[in-house]
Amino acid sequence: MTLQSQSLLPWLKMHRTFLVLVRQHSESPEKVFVDYTEVQFQGGRGGNGCALFKRKWANEFAGPSGGDGGNGGHLIIEASKSVRSLSDIRREYIGLPGSNGKHGPGGAQNGADASHTVLSVPVGTIVRENDTQLIDLNYPGSRYIACRGGIGGQGNRSLVSSTHTVPEESSPGSVGECRRLALELSIMAQVGLVGFPNAGKSSLLRAISNATPEVAAYPFTTLNPHIGMVEYDDAVQISVADIPGIIRGAHQNEGLGLSFLKHIKRCETLLYVIDISVESYRQQLEYLKYELEKYQSGLSKVPSLIVANKIDLEGSSSRLESLCEESDSPVIGVSALKRTNVYDMCQRIRKLLKL
C-alpha cells in the first residue's frame, strides 16, 4: 500500500460514516398519529381605507378619490381524504402571509381582498369550542369557517354624503376574528377490530386488506389505528379499522385508554378478536364488552361478530366448540397467520353490514 493511499484511509472511513448517517436520516420514520389538538386561529386583517383627492387639469379640486381597503381572508377547515392525521396541524394560525387585505389606493380604486386560507384535516374531524361541538366534518369536501377575516376600511370616496361632500378622513380595516378551537379526529371505518393486546388484530387486518400494520410477538405492537379496505369481487369495498389493544380499565384511561376507545363509536359493526389458544378466552370477551359499555352505554350492543383467532394452535378446537355453544352472538374460528376461514369471515362481515 502506497503512502498516498494510507493517507486517504481516514478520509474514506469518515466519508463512509457520513453516508450511513445521511441514509439513516433520509429514511424518516412514520409520522406520529395525532387525533386531538387545540389550535389558535385568527382571520386576516382588513386593509385600511385611503383619504386622497383627485386633481385634474383645469380642476384642482376634483373631489375625494380614496379607495376602500380589501377584506381580510377567512380561515377555512376542510375535510380531505388525502390527510390521515392531525400531526401536521400547527398550534396557531395567526398572521399568515397573504391573509390581510390590501390598503385602499387613490384614483377611485379599492384594495384587493385577501385570499382565503384552507386548512386540510382528515375526514371525521370534529371541531369543538369550549367543549361544544360545532361541526362534524364527516365527508370529503365538507368545510367550516373557523375565523372570518376583517372588513376593509372605508376610503373618503365612500364617505361622501349630501351633508358631508368633502370628507378628509378614512376608516381603518377591522381585525380578523380570533378563536381557539379543538380538533378531534374520530376515524371513519365501517368495521372495528376490538381485542386485547397480542390477540392478532393486526395480523387479521393484513390477511383481509391492503393495510400493513406492524406485527410482533409482544403486546401493544399497534400504537396507532390502522384502516384497511376489504375488496370483494363485485367491486364492493368495506373499511376495517384496527383499534389499538384494550385492557381492563380502559374506560378509566388505563393502558391506551380513552385515546382510542373513541374511535370505536363510529363503527357500524364490531369484530371481537379473541385469542382462542389461551384458557382466558371467555374472560376476554366479557372484559371487552364491559369496557365498551362503561365507556359509552349501548356501545356493546352494536352488531358484532366474535372472531376466535389462532385456531391453528393446540387445544383451540375444543375451546372454539365451547365458545360457539355458550355465546349468543355469531362466532367464527380463523387463523390470521395461515388465513384459515378468512374468506368466510369477510362474507359474514358483509352480511352484518347488509351490503
C-alpha positions in Angstrom: 0.0 0.0 0.0 1.4 3.3 -1.0 1.9 6.3 1.3 -0.7 8.2 -0.6 -3.4 5.5 -0.2 -2.6 5.2 3.5 -3.1 8.9 4.0 -6.6 8.6 2.3 -7.8 5.9 4.6 -9.0 8.2 7.5 -10.9 10.3 5.0 -12.6 7.3 3.3 -13.7 6.0 6.7 -15.1 9.4 7.6 -16.9 9.7 4.3 -18.4 6.2 4.6 -19.7 7.1 8.2 -21.2 10.3 6.8 -23.1 8.4 4.1 -24.5 6.0 6.6 -25.7 8.8 8.8 -27.3 10.6 5.8 -29.0 7.4 4.7 -30.4 6.9 8.2 -31.6 10.5 8.4 -33.3 10.3 5.0 -35.3 7.2 6.0 -37.7 9.2 8.1 -39.8 7.3 10.5 -43.6 7.1 10.2 -45.3 10.2 11.4 -46.8 10.2 14.9 -50.5 9.7 14.8 -52.3 12.7 16.3 -56.0 12.6 16.9 -56.5 15.7 19.1 -55.1 19.2 19.1 -56.0 22.7 20.2 -55.3 25.5 17.8 -55.4 29.3 18.0 -56.9 30.7 14.8 -57.2 34.3 13.5 -58.6 35.6 10.3 -56.8 38.2 8.2 -57.0 41.9 8.9 -58.9 44.2 6.6 -57.0 46.8 4.7 -57.2 50.5 5.7 -59.2 53.0 3.7 -57.4 55.9 2.0 -58.0 59.6 2.2 -57.0 61.3 -1.1 -58.3 63.9 -3.5 -58.3 64.0 -7.3 -56.5 66.7 -9.1 -57.3 67.2 -12.8 -56.2 69.6 -15.4 -58.2 72.8 -15.0 -59.9 71.3 -11.9 -57.6 71.3 -8.9 -60.3 70.2 -6.5 -62.0 67.3 -8.3 -63.2 65.6 -5.2 -62.4 62.7 -2.9 -60.7 59.7 -4.6 -59.5 57.5 -1.7 -60.5 53.8 -2.1 -61.7 51.2 0.4 -59.4 48.6 1.9 -59.7 45.0 0.9 -61.3 42.4 3.1 -59.1 40.0 5.1 -59.1 36.3 4.3 -61.1 33.7 6.1 -59.5 30.6 7.7 -61.4 27.5 6.5 -61.1 24.0 7.8 -61.8 21.4 5.1 -62.0 17.6 5.3 -59.7 15.8 2.8 -59.3 12.1 2.0 -55.6 12.6 1.5 -54.9 13.6 5.1 -54.7 10.8 7.7 -53.7 12.5 10.9 -53.7 15.9 12.7 -49.9 15.7 13.1 -49.2 18.5 10.5 -51.6 20.9 12.2 -49.7 23.8 13.9 -50.6 25.2 17.3 -51.6 28.6 15.9 -52.5 30.2 12.6 -52.1 33.9 13.2 -50.8 36.5 10.8 -50.4 34.1 7.8 -48.8 35.5 4.7 -51.3 36.9 2.2 -54.2 36.8 4.7 -54.5 40.6 5.1 -56.5 42.8 2.7 -54.6 45.4 0.7 -54.9 49.1 1.7 -57.0 51.3 -0.4 -55.1 53.2 -3.1 -56.1 56.5 -4.7 -57.6 57.1 -8.1 -61.0 55.8 -7.0 -59.8 52.3 -6.8 -60.3 49.7 -3.9 -57.7 47.5 -2.3 -57.7 43.8 -3.2 -59.4 41.2 -1.0 -57.1 38.6 0.6 -57.4 35.0 -0.5 -58.9 32.5 2.0 -56.6 30.0 3.7 -57.8 26.4 3.6 -56.5 24.0 6.2 -56.9 20.3 5.3 -57.8 17.9 8.0 -58.8 14.2 7.9 -62.4 13.1 7.2 -64.1 12.5 10.5 -62.6 15.6 12.3 -64.9 17.1 14.9 -64.5 20.9 15.6 -65.2 22.0 19.2 -65.2 25.2 21.1 -65.4 25.3 24.9 -66.4 21.6 24.9 -69.3 22.4 22.5 -69.4 20.5 19.2 -69.6 23.0 16.3 -69.5 20.6 13.3 -68.6 17.1 12.3 -66.6 17.1 9.0 -67.7 13.6 8.2 -67.4 13.6 4.4 -64.7 14.7 1.9 -65.0 18.4 0.9 -67.1 19.4 4.0 -66.0 22.8 5.3 -66.2 25.0 8.3 -65.2 28.7 8.5 -63.0 28.7 11.6 -62.4 32.5 11.6 -63.7 35.3 9.3 -61.4 37.9 8.0 -61.8 41.6 9.0 -63.7 44.0 6.9 -61.8 46.6 4.9 -61.9 50.2 6.0 -63.7 52.9 4.0 -61.9 55.5 1.9 -63.0 59.1 1.8 -64.7 58.5 -1.5 -67.2 56.1 0.2 -67.8 58.6 3.0 -69.2 61.3 0.7 -72.8 62.3 1.6 -75.2 65.1 0.9 -74.2 66.8 4.2 -70.5 65.8 4.0 -69.4 66.4 0.5 -65.6 66.7 1.1 -64.6 64.1 3.7 -61.0 64.3 4.7 -61.0 61.2 6.8 -61.0 57.4 6.2 -61.5 54.4 8.4 -59.1 51.6 9.3 -59.7 48.0 8.5 -61.0 45.7 11.3 -59.1 42.9 12.9 -59.9 39.4 11.9 -61.9 37.1 14.1 -59.8 35.2 16.7 -60.9 31.8 18.2 -59.3 28.9 20.0 -60.8 25.6 18.6 -60.2 22.0 19.4 -59.9 19.5 16.6 -60.7 15.9 17.4 -60.3 13.0 14.9 -62.7 10.1 15.1 -61.7 7.7 12.4 -64.3 6.7 9.8 -64.5 2.9 9.4 -67.4 0.6 8.9 -65.9 -2.3 10.9 -63.7 -2.1 14.0 -61.4 -4.8 15.2 -61.6 -4.9 19.0 -59.4 -7.1 21.2 -56.8 -7.4 23.9 -53.1 -6.8 23.0 -51.5 -9.5 21.0 -54.8 -11.1 20.1 -53.9 -11.0 16.4 -55.9 -8.0 15.2 -53.0 -6.6 13.1 -52.4 -10.0 11.5 -56.1 -10.3 10.7 -56.2 -6.9 9.1 -53.1 -7.8 7.0 -54.9 -11.0 5.9 -58.1 -9.4 4.7 -57.0 -6.0 3.4 -54.2 -3.9 1.9 -53.1 -2.4 5.3 -49.7 -3.2 6.7 -49.7 -2.6 10.4 -46.7 -3.7 12.4 -46.9 -7.3 13.7 -44.7 -8.7 16.5 -44.8 -11.2 19.4 -45.3 -8.7 22.1 -48.2 -6.6 23.5 -49.1 -3.1 22.3 -47.4 -3.6 18.9 -50.1 -1.4 17.3 -50.0 2.1 18.9 -52.0 3.9 16.1 -55.3 3.0 14.5 -54.8 1.5 11.0 -57.5 1.3 8.3 -57.6 -1.2 5.5 -60.0 -1.8 2.6 -61.6 -5.2 2.1 -62.3 -5.6 -1.6 -64.9 -8.0 -3.0 -65.2 -9.5 -6.4 -68.3 -7.3 -7.3 -66.3 -4.1 -6.5 -67.8 -3.6 -3.1 -65.3 -2.1 -0.6 -65.5 -2.2 3.2 -63.3 -0.2 5.5 -61.9 -2.0 8.6 -60.0 -0.3 11.4 -57.5 -2.0 13.7 -58.1 -0.3 17.1 -55.0 -0.5 19.4 -55.3 -3.1 22.2 -57.7 -2.5 25.0 -57.0 -3.7 28.6 -59.1 -3.8 31.7 -59.7 -0.3 33.0 -59.5 1.3 29.5 -62.7 3.3 30.2 -60.8 4.8 33.1 -57.9 5.7 30.8 -55.7 2.7 31.7 -53.3 1.5 29.0 -54.0 3.3 25.8 -57.4 4.1 27.4 -59.7 6.8 26.1 -57.4 8.0 23.4 -58.6 5.1 21.1 -61.9 4.0 22.6 -63.5 7.0 21.0 -62.6 5.7 17.5 -64.9 2.7 18.0 -68.0 5.0 18.3 -68.4 5.5 14.5 -68.1 1.8 13.5 -71.2 0.1 12.2 -70.0 -3.3 13.1 -67.5 -4.6 15.7 -65.3 -7.8 15.4 -64.3 -9.1 18.9 -61.0 -10.7 18.2 -60.4 -13.4 20.8 -57.2 -15.4 21.4 -58.8 -18.9 21.5 -55.4 -20.5 22.2 -55.5 -19.5 25.9 -57.8 -20.6 28.8 -59.0 -17.0 29.4 -60.9 -16.7 26.2 -64.2 -16.3 28.0 -62.9 -13.5 30.2 -61.5 -11.7 27.2 -65.0 -11.4 25.6 -66.6 -10.4 28.9 -64.0 -7.7 29.7 -64.1 -6.2 26.2 -67.9 -5.8 26.3 -67.7 -4.4 29.8 -65.1 -1.8 28.8 -67.1 -0.7 25.8 -70.3 -0.4 27.8 -68.6 1.5 30.6 -67.2 3.9 28.1 -70.5 4.6 26.3 -73.8 3.0 27.1 -75.1 0.8 24.3 -71.7 0.5 22.5 -71.5 -3.2 23.3 -74.9 -3.7 21.6 -73.6 -2.7 18.2 -74.0 -5.6 15.6 -70.9 -7.8 16.1 -69.1 -11.0 15.2 -66.9 -12.9 17.6 -63.7 -13.9 15.8 -61.8 -16.7 17.6 -58.3 -16.3 16.3 -55.3 -18.8 16.4 -57.4 -21.9 15.8 -54.2 -23.5 14.3 -52.7 -23.8 17.8 -53.1 -26.9 20.0 -56.3 -27.1 22.1 -58.1 -24.4 20.2 -60.7 -26.7 18.6 -62.3 -27.7 21.8 -62.4 -24.2 23.1 -64.0 -23.0 19.9 -66.8 -25.6 20.2 -67.4 -24.4 23.8 -67.5 -20.8 22.8 -70.0 -21.4 19.9 -72.3 -23.3 22.4 -72.1 -20.6 25.1 -72.3 -17.4 23.0 -75.5 -15.7 21.9 -73.5 -13.8 19.2 -72.3 -15.4 15.9 -68.8 -17.0 16.2 -66.3 -17.9 13.6 -62.9 -19.5 14.1 -60.0 -18.2 12.0 -56.2 -18.3 11.8 -54.9 -15.0 10.6 -51.4 -16.5 10.3 -52.5 -19.3 7.9 -55.5 -17.4 6.6 -57.9 -20.2 7.6 -61.6 -19.2 7.2 -60.6 -15.6 6.3 -62.8 -15.6 3.2 -65.9 -16.9 5.2 -65.3 -14.2 7.8 -65.3 -11.5 5.1 -68.6 -12.8 3.8 -70.1 -12.7 7.3 -68.9 -9.1 7.7 -70.7 -8.2 4.5 -73.9 -9.8 5.7 -73.7 -7.8 9.0 -73.4 -4.6 7.1 -76.2 -5.7 4.7 -74.2 -4.8 1.6 
